[in-house]
């Protein structure tokens, strides 16, 4: 590696949305800096399951809903 062109790699503190903290190594800020997360795996819908969208139905169920009254009678 070339000297004096890379950022320093040091320990920082990460604060999750629920207030829990952990330490990790990063090039962010200075040694001992703190990052407060707005979105993390505890609060983001991608990880928590989030609300289902109405448009997420299969093609067959959409067809049956639209044309179910036509055709064969039971």
TIVOBA-667176 format. One record per atom (N, C-alpha, C): residue in three letters; atom name; x, y, z. Coordinates in Angstrom, 1 decimal, padded with zeros to 4 digits. Atoms other than C-alpha are relative to their C-alpha. Last residue first. Layout:
<pts>
  residuo  atomo      px      py      pz
      ala     CA       X       Y       Z
...
</pts>
This chain:
<pts>
  residuo  atomo      px      py      pz
      unk      N   000.0   001.2  -000.9
      unk     CA  -071.1  -024.8  -009.1
      unk      C  -001.3  -000.3   000.5
      unk      N   000.8  -000.2  -001.2
      unk     CA  -071.3  -022.5  -012.1
      unk      C   000.1  -001.3   000.8
      unk      N   000.7   001.2  -000.6
      unk     CA  -068.6  -022.6  -014.7
      unk      C  -000.7   000.4   001.3
      unk      N  -000.4   001.4   000.3
      unk     CA  -067.7  -019.4  -016.6
      unk      C  -000.8  -001.0   000.7
      unk      N   000.3   000.5   001.4
      unk     CA  -068.0  -015.9  -015.2
      unk      C   000.4  -001.5  -000.1
      unk      N   001.4   000.2   000.2
      unk     CA  -068.3  -014.9  -011.5
      unk      C  -000.4  -000.5  -001.4
      unk      N   000.5   001.2  -000.7
      unk     CA  -064.6  -015.5  -010.9
      unk      C  -001.5  -000.3  -000.2
      unk      N   000.9   000.7   000.9
      unk     CA  -063.5  -013.0  -013.5
      unk      C  -000.6  -001.2   000.6
      unk      N   000.6  -000.8   001.1
      unk     CA  -061.8  -010.3  -011.5
      unk      C  -001.0  -000.7  -000.8
      unk      N   000.7  -001.1  -000.6
      unk     CA  -061.2  -012.1  -008.2
      unk      C  -000.7   000.8  -001.1
      unk      N   001.3   000.5  -000.6
      unk     CA  -060.3  -015.3  -010.0
      unk      C  -000.8   001.1   000.6
      unk      N   000.9   000.4   001.1
      unk     CA  -057.8  -013.4  -012.2
      unk      C  -001.3  -000.5   000.6
      unk      N   000.5  -001.2   000.6
      unk     CA  -056.2  -011.7  -009.2
      unk      C  -001.0  -000.3  -001.1
      unk      N   001.0  -000.6  -000.9
      unk     CA  -056.0  -015.0  -007.3
      unk      C  -000.5   001.3  -000.6
      unk      N   001.2   000.8   000.0
      unk     CA  -054.3  -016.6  -010.3
      unk      C  -001.1   000.6   000.9
      unk      N   000.7  -000.3   001.2
      unk     CA  -051.8  -013.7  -010.8
      unk      C  -001.3  -000.8   000.0
      unk      N  -000.4   000.8   001.1
      unk     CA  -050.6  -013.9  -007.2
      unk      C  -000.9   000.3  -001.2
      unk      N   000.8   001.3   000.2
      unk     CA  -051.2  -011.1  -004.8
      unk      C   000.5  -000.7  -001.2
      unk      N  -000.9   001.2   000.0
      unk     CA  -048.6  -008.5  -003.6
      unk      C  -000.9  -001.2   000.0
      unk      N  -000.3   000.5   001.4
      unk     CA  -050.6  -005.4  -004.6
      unk      C   000.8  -001.2  -000.1
      unk      N   001.2   000.6   000.5
      unk     CA  -052.1  -004.9  -001.1
      unk      C   000.3  -000.6  -001.4
      unk      N   000.6  -000.9   001.0
      unk     CA  -048.6  -004.2   000.3
      unk      C  -001.2  -000.8  -000.6
      unk      N   000.1   000.6   001.3
      unk     CA  -047.6  -006.0   003.5
      unk      C  -000.7   000.9  -000.9
      unk      N   001.4   000.2   000.4
      unk     CA  -046.5  -003.9   006.4
      unk      C   000.0  -000.6  -001.4
      unk      N   000.7  -001.1   000.5
      unk     CA  -042.9  -004.5   007.6
      unk      C  -001.5  -000.3  -000.5
      unk      N   001.2   000.6   000.6
      unk     CA  -041.3  -007.9   008.1
      unk      C  -000.9   001.1  -000.6
      unk      N   001.0   000.3  -001.0
      unk     CA  -038.8  -006.6   010.6
      unk      C  -001.3  -000.6  -000.6
      unk      N  -000.4   001.0  -000.9
      unk     CA  -035.7  -006.8   008.4
      unk      C  -001.1  -000.4   001.0
      unk      N  -000.6   001.1   000.7
      unk     CA  -036.9  -005.0   005.3
      unk      C   000.4  -001.1   000.9
      unk      N   001.0   001.0   000.4
      unk     CA  -039.2  -002.9   007.5
      unk      C   000.6  -001.2  -000.8
      unk      N   000.3  -000.2   001.4
      unk     CA  -036.3  -001.1   009.2
      unk      C  -000.9  -001.1  -000.5
      unk      N   001.1  -000.8   000.3
      unk     CA  -036.5  -000.8   013.0
      unk      C  -000.3   000.1  -001.5
      unk      N   001.0   000.0  -001.0
      unk     CA  -034.3  -003.4   014.6
      unk      C  -001.3   000.8  -000.4
      unk      N   000.7   001.3   000.2
      unk     CA  -032.1  -004.0   011.5
      unk      C  -001.2  -000.1   001.1
      unk      N  -000.8   001.2  -000.2
      unk     CA  -031.1  -000.3   011.7
      unk      C  -000.8  -001.3  -000.1
      unk      N   000.7   001.2   000.4
      unk     CA  -032.5   003.1   010.7
      unk      C   001.0  -001.2   000.2
      unk      N   001.4  -000.3   000.2
      unk     CA  -031.7   006.4   012.3
      unk      C  -000.8  -001.2  -000.4
      unk      N   000.7   000.6   001.2
      unk     CA  -028.3   005.2   013.6
      unk      C  -001.4   000.5   000.0
      unk      N   001.4   000.3  -000.4
      unk     CA  -026.3   007.4   016.0
      unk      C  -000.8  -000.4  -001.2
      unk      N   001.0  -000.1   001.0
      unk     CA  -022.6   007.2   015.2
      unk      C  -001.3  -000.4   000.6
      unk      N   001.3   000.7  -000.2
      unk     CA  -020.1   008.0   017.9
      unk      C  -000.9   000.2  -001.2
      unk      N   001.2  -000.7   000.6
      unk     CA  -016.4   009.0   017.5
      unk      C  -001.2  -000.9   000.3
      unk      N   001.0  -000.2  -001.1
      unk     CA  -013.8   007.3   019.8
      unk      C  -001.3   000.7  -000.5
      unk      N   000.0   001.0  -001.0
      unk     CA  -010.9   007.7   017.3
      unk      C  -001.0   000.3   001.1
      unk      N  -001.2   000.1  -000.7
      unk     CA  -011.9   010.3   014.7
      unk      C  -000.1  -001.2   001.0
      unk      N  -000.3  -001.0  -001.1
      unk     CA  -014.6   010.4   012.1
      unk      C   001.4  -000.3   000.6
      unk      N   000.8  -001.2  -000.3
      unk     CA  -015.5   007.3   010.1
      unk      C   000.6   000.8   001.1
      unk      N  -000.7  -001.2   000.4
      unk     CA  -012.7   005.0   009.0
      unk      C  -000.8   001.2   000.2
      unk      N   000.5  -000.7   001.2
      unk     CA  -014.2   002.1   010.9
      unk      C   001.0   001.1  -000.4
      unk      N  -001.1  -000.8   000.6
      unk     CA  -013.6  -000.4   013.7
      unk      C  -000.5   000.6  -001.3
      unk      N  -000.5   000.6   001.3
      unk     CA  -016.5  -001.5   015.8
      unk      C   001.1   000.8  -000.5
      unk      N  -001.2  -000.6   000.5
      unk     CA  -017.9  -000.8   019.3
      unk      C   000.4  -000.8  -001.3
      unk      N  -001.1   000.9   000.2
      unk     CA  -021.5  -001.6   020.3
      unk      C   001.2   000.7  -000.6
      unk      N  -001.2  -000.4   000.6
      unk     CA  -024.4   000.3   021.7
      unk      C   000.9  -001.2  -000.2
      unk      N  -001.1   000.9  -000.3
      unk     CA  -028.0  -000.3   022.7
      unk      C   001.2   000.5  -000.8
      unk      N  -000.9  -000.5  -001.0
      unk     CA  -030.3   002.8   022.6
      unk      C   001.2  -000.9   000.3
      unk      N   000.5   000.3  -001.3
      unk     CA  -033.2   001.3   020.8
      unk      C   000.9   000.4   001.1
      unk      N   001.2  -000.8  -000.2
      unk     CA  -032.3   003.1   017.5
      unk      C  -000.6  -000.3   001.4
      unk      N   001.1   000.5   000.8
      unk     CA  -028.7   001.6   017.6
      unk      C  -001.3   000.9   000.4
      unk      N   001.2   000.0  -000.8
      unk     CA  -025.7   003.6   018.9
      unk      C  -001.2  -000.4  -000.9
      unk      N   001.2  -000.1   000.8
      unk     CA  -022.4   002.8   017.2
      unk      C  -001.2  -000.2   001.0
      unk      N   001.2   000.6  -000.7
      unk     CA  -019.1   003.5   019.0
      unk      C  -001.2   000.2  -000.9
      unk      N   001.0  -001.0  -000.2
      unk     CA  -015.8   004.0   017.0
      unk      C  -001.2  -000.7   000.8
      unk      N   001.2   000.4  -000.7
      unk     CA  -012.5   002.2   017.0
      unk      C  -001.0   001.1   000.1
      unk      N  -000.1  -000.1  -001.5
      unk     CA  -009.8   003.1   014.4
      unk      C  -001.4  -000.5   000.6
      unk      N   001.0   001.0  -000.4
      unk     CA  -008.8   002.8   010.8
      unk      C   000.0  -000.1   001.5
      unk      N  -000.3   000.8  -001.2
      unk     CA  -007.0   005.9   009.6
      unk      C  -001.2  -000.9   000.3
      unk      N   000.5  -000.6  -001.2
      unk     CA  -007.7   007.1   006.0
      unk      C   000.3  -001.0   001.2
      unk      N   001.2   000.7  -000.5
      unk     CA  -005.4   005.9   003.2
      unk      C  -000.5   000.6   001.3
      unk      N   001.2  -000.3   000.8
      unk     CA  -003.1   008.1   001.3
      unk      C  -001.3  -000.6   000.5
      unk      N   000.7  -001.3  -000.2
      unk     CA  -000.2   008.5   003.7
      unk      C  -001.1   000.3  -000.9
      unk      N   000.0  -000.7  -001.3
      unk     CA   001.9   005.5   002.5
      unk      C  -000.7   001.3   000.0
      unk      N  -000.7  -001.2   000.0
      unk     CA   001.1   003.5  -000.6
      unk      C  -000.2   000.7   001.4
      unk      N   000.8  -001.2   000.0
      unk     CA   000.0   000.0   000.0
      unk      C   000.9   001.2   000.0
</pts>
